[in-house]
């Protein structure tokens, strides 16, 4: 499952991706369709696994 907002066909704002079991997998922000800022990847239990900074 994915949660986020689309404007003019582009992802914008905060987005979250979830595994089939409902735990969060990844989260991050988009600006006009481009990944920006801090992106977090989560482990199987929902704890922070990795943090990536995008332009």
N, CA, C and O atoms as a MOPAC input file, in Angstrom:
PM7 MOZYME 1SCF
protein

 N      0.83900 1    -1.17000 1     0.00000 1
 C      0.00000 1     0.00000 1     0.00000 1
 C      0.89200 1     1.24400 1     0.00000 1
 O      1.98500 1     1.25000 1     0.56500 1
 N      0.39700 1     2.27900 1    -0.64100 1
 C      1.11700 1     3.54100 1    -0.72600 1
 C      0.16400 1     4.66500 1    -0.34500 1
 O     -1.00500 1     4.65600 1    -0.73100 1
 N      0.67100 1     5.63600 1     0.41600 1
 C     -0.11900 1     6.80700 1     0.75000 1
 C      0.65400 1     8.05100 1     0.36800 1
 O      1.82300 1     8.19700 1     0.72500 1
 N      0.00800 1     8.94600 1    -0.35400 1
 C      0.62700 1    10.19800 1    -0.75200 1
 C     -0.30500 1    10.98400 1    -1.64600 1
 O     -1.35000 1    10.48500 1    -2.06400 1
 N      0.07300 1    12.20600 1    -1.93700 1
 C     -0.75200 1    13.12000 1    -2.71200 1
 C     -0.15900 1    13.32100 1    -4.10600 1
 O      1.05800 1    13.39200 1    -4.27600 1
 N     -1.04100 1    13.41000 1    -5.09200 1
 C     -0.62400 1    13.66300 1    -6.47200 1
 C     -1.28700 1    14.95200 1    -6.93800 1
 O     -2.49500 1    15.12900 1    -6.77900 1
 N     -0.49700 1    15.84700 1    -7.51200 1
 C     -1.00600 1    17.08500 1    -8.10400 1
 C     -0.46500 1    17.18400 1    -9.52200 1
 O      0.73500 1    17.02900 1    -9.74800 1
 N     -1.33600 1    17.43900 1   -10.45700 1
 C     -0.94300 1    17.55100 1   -11.86800 1
 C     -0.14800 1    16.33300 1   -12.33500 1
 O      0.78700 1    16.46100 1   -13.12500 1
 N     -0.52400 1    15.15300 1   -11.84500 1
 C      0.12300 1    13.92200 1   -12.25600 1
 C      1.47600 1    13.65900 1   -11.62000 1
 O      2.15500 1    12.70300 1   -11.99700 1
 N      1.88500 1    14.48600 1   -10.66200 1
 C      3.19100 1    14.34800 1   -10.01200 1
 C      3.00400 1    14.11000 1    -8.51300 1
 O      2.13400 1    14.72500 1    -7.89700 1
 N      3.81000 1    13.22500 1    -7.91700 1
 C      3.75100 1    13.07300 1    -6.45900 1
 C      4.27400 1    14.33300 1    -5.78000 1
 O      5.27200 1    14.91100 1    -6.21000 1
 N      3.59000 1    14.75900 1    -4.71100 1
 C      4.00300 1    15.92800 1    -3.93800 1
 C      3.82700 1    15.64200 1    -2.45100 1
 O      2.99100 1    14.82900 1    -2.05800 1
 N      4.61700 1    16.31400 1    -1.63800 1
 C      4.48700 1    16.18800 1    -0.19200 1
 C      5.00600 1    14.86900 1     0.34100 1
 O      5.82700 1    14.19500 1    -0.28000 1
 N      4.49500 1    14.52300 1     1.52300 1
 C      4.96300 1    13.34700 1     2.25100 1
 C      4.29800 1    12.08000 1     1.72500 1
 O      3.08700 1    12.05500 1     1.50400 1
 N      5.10000 1    11.01800 1     1.52300 1
 C      4.60800 1     9.72200 1     1.04600 1
 C      5.10700 1     8.61200 1     1.95700 1
 O      6.17500 1     8.71000 1     2.56100 1
 N      4.29800 1     7.54100 1     2.04200 1
 C      4.67800 1     6.35300 1     2.79500 1
 C      4.34300 1     5.09400 1     1.98800 1
 O      3.31100 1     5.02900 1     1.32000 1
 N      5.22800 1     4.10100 1     2.06200 1
 C      5.02000 1     2.79000 1     1.45000 1
 C      4.95700 1     1.77300 1     2.57000 1
 O      5.69800 1     1.86300 1     3.54900 1
 N      4.06100 1     0.79800 1     2.41900 1
 C      3.87300 1    -0.23400 1     3.44100 1
 C      4.04000 1    -1.62800 1     2.85100 1
 O      3.74900 1    -1.86200 1     1.67800 1
 N      4.51200 1    -2.54500 1     3.68300 1
 C      4.59500 1    -3.95300 1     3.29900 1
 C      3.19300 1    -4.57800 1     3.35500 1
 O      2.25600 1    -3.98200 1     3.88600 1
 N      3.07000 1    -5.77900 1     2.80000 1
 C      1.78700 1    -6.47700 1     2.80600 1
 C      1.28100 1    -6.74100 1     4.22000 1
 O      0.07200 1    -6.81700 1     4.43600 1
 N      2.19800 1    -6.88200 1     5.19600 1
 C      1.77500 1    -7.13400 1     6.57200 1
 C      1.39000 1    -5.84800 1     7.31200 1
 O      1.01500 1    -5.89400 1     8.48400 1
 N      1.48300 1    -4.70000 1     6.62800 1
 C      1.06500 1    -3.42700 1     7.20900 1
 C      2.16500 1    -2.60700 1     7.84700 1
 O      1.92000 1    -1.47000 1     8.24800 1
 N      3.39100 1    -3.15500 1     7.95700 1
 C      4.48300 1    -2.37500 1     8.53500 1
 C      5.01700 1    -1.39000 1     7.49700 1
 O      5.02200 1    -1.66500 1     6.29800 1
 N      5.45800 1    -0.25500 1     7.98400 1
 C      5.98200 1     0.76900 1     7.08300 1
 C      7.30500 1     0.29600 1     6.48600 1
 O      8.12600 1    -0.31200 1     7.17400 1
 N      7.50200 1     0.57900 1     5.20500 1
 C      8.71400 1     0.16500 1     4.48900 1
 C      9.61400 1     1.35300 1     4.17400 1
 O     10.83100 1     1.27300 1     4.33900 1
 N      9.01700 1     2.46300 1     3.71900 1
 C      9.80000 1     3.63900 1     3.32500 1
 C      8.92600 1     4.87700 1     3.43500 1
 O      7.70700 1     4.81300 1     3.27600 1
 N      9.57300 1     6.01000 1     3.71100 1
 C      8.85500 1     7.27800 1     3.73200 1
 C      9.76700 1     8.38400 1     3.23700 1
 O     10.98700 1     8.31100 1     3.37700 1
 N      9.16000 1     9.41000 1     2.65500 1
 C      9.93100 1    10.54000 1     2.16600 1
 C      9.04200 1    11.57400 1     1.51500 1
 O      7.82700 1    11.40300 1     1.42100 1
 N      9.66900 1    12.65800 1     1.06500 1
 C      8.94500 1    13.77800 1     0.48200 1
 C      9.25400 1    13.94600 1    -1.00500 1
 O     10.35300 1    13.65400 1    -1.47700 1
 N      8.25500 1    14.42300 1    -1.71000 1
 C      8.39800 1    14.78800 1    -3.11400 1
 C      8.09200 1    16.26800 1    -3.28000 1
 O      7.25100 1    16.82600 1    -2.57600 1
 N      8.79100 1    16.89500 1    -4.22400 1
 C      8.50700 1    18.26300 1    -4.62500 1
 C      8.39000 1    18.24700 1    -6.14400 1
 O      9.38400 1    18.06700 1    -6.84700 1
 N      7.16400 1    18.43900 1    -6.65100 1
 C      6.90800 1    18.43400 1    -8.09800 1
 C      7.44700 1    17.16800 1    -8.76600 1
 O      8.02500 1    17.23400 1    -9.85100 1
 N      7.25700 1    16.01500 1    -8.11600 1
 C      7.65800 1    14.74300 1    -8.70700 1
 C      9.07800 1    14.31300 1    -8.41500 1
 O      9.46400 1    13.19900 1    -8.77100 1
 N      9.86800 1    15.15900 1    -7.77900 1
 C     11.26200 1    14.83300 1    -7.45600 1
 C     11.39800 1    14.48800 1    -5.98100 1
 O     10.88600 1    15.20300 1    -5.11900 1
 N     12.09500 1    13.38200 1    -5.69100 1
 C     12.37200 1    13.00900 1    -4.30900 1
 C     13.32100 1    14.03700 1    -3.69800 1
 O     14.36300 1    14.34600 1    -4.27600 1
 N     12.95600 1    14.56700 1    -2.52600 1
 C     13.76900 1    15.58800 1    -1.86300 1
 C     13.87100 1    15.29200 1    -0.37300 1
 O     13.03900 1    14.58700 1     0.19900 1
 N     14.90500 1    15.84400 1     0.23700 1
 C     15.04200 1    15.76400 1     1.68300 1
 C     15.40000 1    14.38500 1     2.19700 1
 O     16.04400 1    13.58900 1     1.51500 1
 N     14.96500 1    14.12700 1     3.41600 1
 C     15.29100 1    12.89600 1     4.11200 1
 C     14.32100 1    11.77000 1     3.74300 1
 O     13.10300 1    11.93100 1     3.83200 1
 N     14.87500 1    10.63700 1     3.33200 1
 C     14.09700 1     9.43400 1     3.02500 1
 C     14.52400 1     8.35700 1     4.00300 1
 O     15.71400 1     8.13200 1     4.22500 1
 N     13.52700 1     7.68800 1     4.59000 1
 C     13.80600 1     6.68000 1     5.60800 1
 C     13.32900 1     5.31600 1     5.11700 1
 O     12.20100 1     5.16600 1     4.64700 1
 N     14.21700 1     4.32300 1     5.23800 1
 C     13.87100 1     2.93100 1     4.97600 1
 C     13.77900 1     2.23800 1     6.32900 1
 O     14.63800 1     2.42000 1     7.19200 1
 N     12.72200 1     1.43800 1     6.50500 1
 C     12.45200 1     0.79000 1     7.78700 1
 C     12.67600 1    -0.71400 1     7.69700 1
 O     12.49900 1    -1.31600 1     6.63800 1
 N     13.06800 1    -1.31800 1     8.82700 1
 C     13.24100 1    -2.76700 1     8.87500 1
 C     11.88200 1    -3.46000 1     9.01600 1
 O     10.84500 1    -2.79800 1     9.05500 1
 N     11.89100 1    -4.77700 1     9.09100 1
 C     10.65700 1    -5.56500 1     9.13800 1
 C      9.78000 1    -5.25500 1    10.34400 1
 O      8.57400 1    -5.49900 1    10.31100 1
 N     10.37300 1    -4.71900 1    11.41000 1
 C      9.61500 1    -4.40100 1    12.61800 1
 C      9.19400 1    -2.93700 1    12.67700 1
 O      8.55600 1    -2.51100 1    13.64000 1
 N      9.55000 1    -2.16200 1    11.64400 1
 C      9.18000 1    -0.75600 1    11.60400 1
 C     10.20700 1     0.19100 1    12.19300 1
 O      9.95700 1     1.39200 1    12.29800 1
 N     11.37100 1    -0.34200 1    12.58200 1
 C     12.45400 1     0.50100 1    13.08500 1
 C     13.25300 1     1.08000 1    11.92800 1
 O     13.26300 1     0.52300 1    10.83100 1
 N     13.91900 1     2.19500 1    12.17600 1
 C     14.71700 1     2.83900 1    11.13300 1
 C     15.90200 1     1.95000 1    10.77200 1
 O     16.68900 1     1.55600 1    11.63300 1
 N     16.01100 1     1.64300 1     9.47900 1
 C     17.10200 1     0.82700 1     8.95100 1
 C     18.16200 1     1.69800 1     8.28900 1
 O     19.36000 1     1.48700 1     8.48100 1
 N     17.70600 1     2.69500 1     7.49400 1
 C     18.63800 1     3.53400 1     6.73600 1
 C     17.99500 1     4.89000 1     6.48100 1
 O     16.78900 1     4.97800 1     6.24800 1
 N     18.80000 1     5.94200 1     6.52700 1
 C     18.34000 1     7.30100 1     6.20200 1
 C     19.16800 1     7.79500 1     5.03800 1
 O     20.39800 1     7.75300 1     5.07400 1
 N     18.48600 1     8.26500 1     4.00000 1
 C     19.13800 1     8.78000 1     2.79700 1
 C     18.69300 1    10.22100 1     2.58400 1
 O     17.51700 1    10.54600 1     2.75000 1
 N     19.63400 1    11.07900 1     2.21700 1
 C     19.28700 1    12.48000 1     1.91800 1
 C     19.30700 1    12.68700 1     0.40800 1
 O     20.31400 1    12.45300 1    -0.26100 1
 N     18.16900 1    13.13100 1    -0.10300 1
 C     18.01700 1    13.35200 1    -1.54700 1
 C     18.01700 1    14.85400 1    -1.83100 1
 O     17.53700 1    15.65600 1    -1.03000 1
 N     18.57500 1    15.21600 1    -3.00500 1
 C     18.63800 1    16.60300 1    -3.43800 1
 C     17.39500 1    17.32100 1    -3.22700 1
 O     17.30400 1    18.50600 1    -3.54800 1

